[in-house]
Amino acid sequence: MMKDSGDKPGEIREWEDAIVKRVHATMASAEMERYFDVTMTTKRARVALLQLSLFVSCRRDCWANLIANCDALQIRQRLMEHEYDELVEDEYSSKGHYDLLVRQGELIGLTVDDFAKVQPLRTSMATFYGWKWIAREGVWQNGLVAMMATEWVNDDRRLMDQGGGLSRRDGLRWMHDFGYKWDEMPNFATHAVADEKHGDLFLPLLSRYIADPQSALKAADEALELFKLYHLGVAEAMEKLA
């Protein structure tokens, strides 16, 4: 049974193992296999990248909800650090990470206006409402673990035995199907490494602040189910296009 207090290395490992187990299962799911099995074309890539822009915007809302709800100063400080990197600047962008998406979109003919006008697929919409509910209406501890789990899908260190995290595998697909190089794909190149830092921000503090690990892990399970739903919807939309 996972302990619910303290901050010892053994407890950190228990948390890490519990979340990684769920992330591994998610990335090996039928929904994700279907998503990665789609061969990229320009039209399909446009759908994927535009939906990803909405995905990213939703994530910003979710993390903002956690900042508002969290009453633990040490956690809130790290939440603010996380979002400063994403929204303002870090070593990968002086304009925030959304700019990386727009710049990558230029490769496939997307404009700033395309990103501004995109509408969510119904599966995307359901995912975004679900995630926002978890982050806003539940206890912040559950929301934090849910957001961590759905961010660890990008952590190569924990997924290299499955071909890497989401951004690495997306990037490798674009390299194979389009012939692009890593430095031409700023969003994928950045998130193949940047989320390793973010993945470690909160892990050492979980045992100190979470009194009900099973409830938090249940929220992670629910958030990962929505992650699979989102990618299933994107796969279905891409499959309809040449």
N, C-alpha and C positions, 0 to 999 in steps of 0.2 A: 504494500500500500504506500502511495506517495505521501511523504510527510508534508505537513502544512505550515511549518514555522522554521525559522532559522535561515541560514544562508551559507551552508557548507557545500564544498565541492560535490559531495555525493548527491545532495539534493538538486544541485544544478544539473548533474548528469541525468537524474531521474526525469526532470522536466524536459531536457533536450531529447532524451530517448522517446518520451511519450509523444512529443510533437513531431519528431522526425518520422516515427512509425506511421503517423497519419499522413504526413506529406508524401512519403514514399508510396503509400497505397493510392493516394490521389493521383500522383503522376503516372502510376501504372494502370490506372482505371481504363475501362472501355471508352469512356468519353474522351479522355486525353489521347488515347491511341487513335481514335477516329480523327481528332483534330490534327495530330501530327502526320497522319497518313495522307492528308490532302496535299497534292502538288500545287505549288504556288504559281499563279499567273498574276499579271498586273491587276486585273479586276478583283481577283480574290484577295490579293495583298491589300488593296485599298479598303475592302470591307473589314479585314482583320485590324488594320492600323487605325481606322476611324473608330471602330468599336473599342479598341484599346485606349483611345484618347478619352472616351467616356468612362471606361474602367478606371483610368488614372484620376480623373476628376472626382469620381465617386470615392476613391481611396482617400483623397484629400479631405472630403467631407467626413469620412469615418474617423480619421485621425483627429480632426478638429473636434468632433463629438467627444472623443476620449479626453482630450485636453480639458474640455469644459466640465466633464463629469468627474475627473480624477481629483481626489482630495489628498493624494500623497505627493508632497513637494518633490521628492527625489525622482519619482516616476514622471511627474509633469515636466520637470526640467528636461528629461530625456525625450519626452514626447515633443517638446518644443525644438530640441536639437534635430530630431528626426525630420520635422516639418520644415525647419529652416533649410536643410539640405535640399528637400524636395521642391520647395516653393521659391526660395530666394537665390541661394548660390551654394556651390560646393566645388570640389576640385574638378568636377566633370562639366559644370555649366555655370556661367555667370548670370543666367537668367532663369534658373529653376529647371526642373526635369521635363516639364511639359514642352519646353522649347526643343528638347531633343526629339520628341515625337514629330513636331512640325518640320524640323530639319530633315528627318528621315523620310517623311512623307514626300518631300520634293523629288526623291529618287523615282517615285512611281506616279508622278504627275499631280499630287495633291497640293492644294493651296490652303492658305490660312482660312479662307472663306469656307472651304470644304469641311474643315475641322469645326468651324463655328456653327455650321448648319446640320451636322450629322444628327440623326435620330437613333435611339437605341432599338435594337432588336427586342422582341418581347422577352426573350430569355435574358438578355442583358438587363432589361428593366426590372425583371423579377429579382435578379441577383443584386442589383444596386439597392432596391428597396429592402431586401433582406439584410444585407450587410449594414445599411444605415440603421435599421431597427436594432440589430445586435449591438452596435456601437453606441447608440443613443439611449435606448430604453432599458437595456439590461444593466447589471452592475459593471462598473468600468473594468474590474478585474477580468471578467469573462470577455468583454469586448477586446481587451488588450491581447489576450491569448488567441482569440479568433483572428485578429489582424496580424499577429505574429505568424501564425500558421499559414495564412494565405500570402504572407510575404516570403516565407521560407521556401516556397515553390521556386524562387529565383536564386537560391543559395547553392552554388555549384559544389561547395565543400561537402554538403550533405546529400547531394544528388548525382555526383559524378559517376557512380556505378549504374545510373540510369541514363547516361548520356549528358548529364548536366541539368541545370535549372531551366526554367521556362524560357528566359531570354536567350540563353546560350543555344538551346535547341531551335528556337525561332530563328536566331541568327544563322545557324548552320544550315537551316532549310533555305533561307534566302540566298546564302552563298552557293548552295548546290543548285537551286532552281533558277536563279537569276545571274549568278556569277559575281555578286558583289563581294567586297572585302570588308573586314570588320570595321575599319576606320571610315567606311562610307555609311555605316548604320549606327549613328550615335546613340539611339535609344537602346538597341539591343546590346551594343558594346558596353555601355555604361552600366546597365542593370544586370549584366552578367557578372559584375564585380561589386557594384555599389551596395547591393542588398546584403552582402556579407557583413559589412559594417553595421547596417541597420539590424541584422539578425541577432547581433550580439549585444545590442544596447540594453535590452530588458531582461535577458535570461538570468543574470546574476541576482536579480531583485525579486524574482517571482515568488520564491519560497517565503520571503519576508512579508510580502503584502497580500498573498492569496491564501485565504483560509479554507476555501472549498475547491481543491484542484479538480475534482470530478465534474463539477458544474462548469468550470472554465474549459476543460477539455471537451465537454459536450458542446459548448459554444464553438470551439475550434472545429469539431466534426461538422456542425451545421454550416459554418462558413466555408469549409472545404467542399461540401456538397453543392453549395451555390457556385463555387469556383468551377466545378465540373459542369454544372448547368450552363454557365456562361460560355465555356469553350465548346460545349455541344452545340449551342445555338450558332456560334461563329462557324463551326464546321459545317453545319447544315446550310447556312447562308452561302458559304464558299462553294459547296458542292453544286449549287444551282447555277453557278457561273462557269463560263469557259475559261 
